[in-house]
Amino acid sequence: MEKWNWIREIEINPLLVSNNSLVALDARVILHDACSMDVDDYTGQTAKVIRPAIRPYPTQYEQNWVSKKGRVILIRAIMPEDEPLVVDFHKRVSEESVYTRFFSDMKYEERTSHDRLTRVCHIDYDRDIALVALDGEKCSDSDCKLVAAARLTKEHGVDVAEFSILVSDAYQGQGIGEKLLRELVCHAKAEGLHAIEAIVMPSNRAMIHVLEKVGFEASYDKEEGVVKQYLNLQKQSEEERDPSVQLSCFTEPICI
Ligand SMILES: CC(C)(COP(=O)(O)OP(=O)(O)OC[C@H]1O[C@@H](n2cnc3c(N)ncnc32)[C@H](O)[C@@H]1OP(=O)(O)O)[C@@H](O)C(=O)NCCC(=O)NCCS
């Protein structure tokens, strides 16, 4: 996947203007590295690059990772073009997995409606992050399969995000859930979030086990009949010298 660059400057010169048209006879576009904020101007002086209003696609999550069964899994942030892959993904999840994820038996048609998937795949990377796992190193292949999706949704007005995840049934138990969760914890720390929350059914032993392995603390909510999981990121950062809670963060820093 190509790295995004800033368009530092577009120079158009000269212009031919008539009643109903405008023609540029010559134009040049100057690009700067996506991570640069202070850059060398083409004149040799240092110039500031203005941050764009919309955060660009975060390429830093893209990595190949090998599952417990030896499958090469591509992990990356979700993108709008993933909509057909998500539709196909939902064909391959059981009713039980859907129920434990959505706390309801949300039907396939509802899960894959264009309205919903527009919100799922077109995200504001400033506010939310969703990672997908794809079976295969090259996802330009037409048979590329989306096998899991995990998301952090920032709650309004507080530095807390809610975690959710769905792994397709055939790929459960291969470490994908834990891997995606660890990546999202790293992301939350890099974003300066205070905590991550997750709401889990008491019967969802696998999810509870993974969350606790990563450091979440559980409390049972009797009234709602759910397990509430909470990860205090600031506390965990202080404890990070303990190798048992070491996280496998992406290597590049977040650019903006
Ligand atoms: C829960 C879920 C996300 C886990 O993902 P996954 O990729 O299967 O998880 P992993 O393979 O990383 O880890 C599963 C762990 O749970 C353990 N586990 C599985 N079943 C278990 C059970 N009944 N009791 C205790 N632990 C269990 C596994 O042994 C493994 O732990 P280990 O790596 O220490 O051996 C996945 O099963 C899923 O998508 N379920 C449906 C949706 C859902 O429940 N979402 C969570 C609500 S937000």
The ligand as an SDF file (V2000), in Angstrom:
LIG
                    3D

 48 50  0  0  0  0  0  0  0  0999 V2000
  -14.0930  -13.8010   21.5740 C   0  0  0  0  0  0  0  0  0  0  0  0
  -13.2720  -13.7670   20.3080 C   0  0  0  0  0  0  0  0  0  0  0  0
  -13.1000  -12.3310   19.8630 C   0  0  0  0  0  0  0  0  0  0  0  0
  -11.8910  -14.3330   20.6040 C   0  0  0  0  0  0  0  0  0  0  0  0
  -11.1110  -14.2490   19.4390 O   0  0  0  0  0  0  0  0  0  0  0  0
  -10.0980  -15.4160   19.0570 P   0  0  0  0  0  0  0  0  0  0  0  0
   -9.3250  -15.0060   17.8850 O   0  0  0  0  0  0  0  0  0  0  0  0
  -10.8190  -16.6800   18.9850 O   0  0  0  0  0  0  0  0  0  0  0  0
   -9.1780  -15.3890   20.3670 O   0  0  0  0  0  0  0  0  0  0  0  0
   -7.7030  -15.9230   20.5550 P   0  0  0  0  0  0  0  0  0  0  0  0
   -7.4710  -17.0960   19.6700 O   0  0  0  0  0  0  0  0  0  0  0  0
   -6.7550  -14.7850   20.4630 O   0  0  0  0  0  0  0  0  0  0  0  0
   -7.7220  -16.3630   22.0630 O   0  0  0  0  0  0  0  0  0  0  0  0
   -8.7150  -17.1820   22.5990 C   0  0  0  0  0  0  0  0  0  0  0  0
   -8.2720  -17.5610   23.9900 C   0  0  0  0  0  0  0  0  0  0  0  0
   -9.4320  -17.9590   24.7300 O   0  0  0  0  0  0  0  0  0  0  0  0
   -9.1990  -19.2510   25.2650 C   0  0  0  0  0  0  0  0  0  0  0  0
  -10.5050  -19.8990   25.3330 N   0  0  0  0  0  0  0  0  0  0  0  0
  -11.2630  -20.3540   24.3330 C   0  0  0  0  0  0  0  0  0  0  0  0
  -12.4040  -20.8520   24.8280 N   0  0  0  0  0  0  0  0  0  0  0  0
  -12.3510  -20.7030   26.1690 C   0  0  0  0  0  0  0  0  0  0  0  0
  -13.2240  -21.0330   27.2430 C   0  0  0  0  0  0  0  0  0  0  0  0
  -14.3960  -21.6220   27.0170 N   0  0  0  0  0  0  0  0  0  0  0  0
  -12.8390  -20.7240   28.4990 N   0  0  0  0  0  0  0  0  0  0  0  0
  -11.6650  -20.1240   28.7340 C   0  0  0  0  0  0  0  0  0  0  0  0
  -10.7820  -19.7790   27.7450 N   0  0  0  0  0  0  0  0  0  0  0  0
  -11.1280  -20.0790   26.4970 C   0  0  0  0  0  0  0  0  0  0  0  0
   -8.2390  -19.9050   24.2940 C   0  0  0  0  0  0  0  0  0  0  0  0
   -7.5680  -20.9890   24.8860 O   0  0  0  0  0  0  0  0  0  0  0  0
   -7.3100  -18.7300   23.9930 C   0  0  0  0  0  0  0  0  0  0  0  0
   -6.4400  -18.4920   25.0500 O   0  0  0  0  0  0  0  0  0  0  0  0
   -4.8580  -18.8380   24.9740 P   0  0  0  0  0  0  0  0  0  0  0  0
   -4.3260  -18.1340   23.7730 O   0  0  0  0  0  0  0  0  0  0  0  0
   -4.3220  -18.2990   26.2490 O   0  0  0  0  0  0  0  0  0  0  0  0
   -4.7640  -20.3280   24.8460 O   0  0  0  0  0  0  0  0  0  0  0  0
  -13.9210  -14.6040   19.1730 C   0  0  0  0  0  0  0  0  0  0  0  0
  -14.1540  -15.8780   19.6570 O   0  0  0  0  0  0  0  0  0  0  0  0
  -15.2000  -14.0080   18.6480 C   0  0  0  0  0  0  0  0  0  0  0  0
  -15.2010  -13.2290   17.7020 O   0  0  0  0  0  0  0  0  0  0  0  0
  -16.3580  -14.3430   19.2650 N   0  0  0  0  0  0  0  0  0  0  0  0
  -17.6410  -13.8360   18.8110 C   0  0  0  0  0  0  0  0  0  0  0  0
  -17.7880  -12.3380   19.0060 C   0  0  0  0  0  0  0  0  0  0  0  0
  -17.4950  -11.9000   20.4160 C   0  0  0  0  0  0  0  0  0  0  0  0
  -17.7100  -12.6220   21.3660 O   0  0  0  0  0  0  0  0  0  0  0  0
  -17.0190  -10.6710   20.5410 N   0  0  0  0  0  0  0  0  0  0  0  0
  -16.6780  -10.1270   21.8300 C   0  0  0  0  0  0  0  0  0  0  0  0
  -17.6930   -9.1390   22.2840 C   0  0  0  0  0  0  0  0  0  0  0  0
  -17.0500   -7.5130   22.0910 S   0  0  0  0  0  0  0  0  0  0  0  0
  1  2  1  0
  2  3  1  0
  2  4  1  0
  2 36  1  0
  4  5  1  0
  5  6  1  0
  6  7  2  0
  6  8  1  0
  6  9  1  0
  9 10  1  0
 10 11  2  0
 10 12  1  0
 10 13  1  0
 13 14  1  0
 14 15  1  0
 15 16  1  0
 15 30  1  0
 16 17  1  0
 17 18  1  0
 17 28  1  0
 18 19  1  0
 18 27  1  0
 19 20  2  0
 20 21  1  0
 21 22  1  0
 21 27  2  0
 22 23  1  0
 22 24  2  0
 24 25  1  0
 25 26  2  0
 26 27  1  0
 28 29  1  0
 28 30  1  0
 30 31  1  0
 31 32  1  0
 32 33  2  0
 32 34  1  0
 32 35  1  0
 36 37  1  0
 36 38  1  0
 38 39  2  0
 38 40  1  0
 40 41  1  0
 41 42  1  0
 42 43  1  0
 43 44  2  0
 43 45  1  0
 45 46  1  0
 46 47  1  0
 47 48  1  0
M  END
$$$$
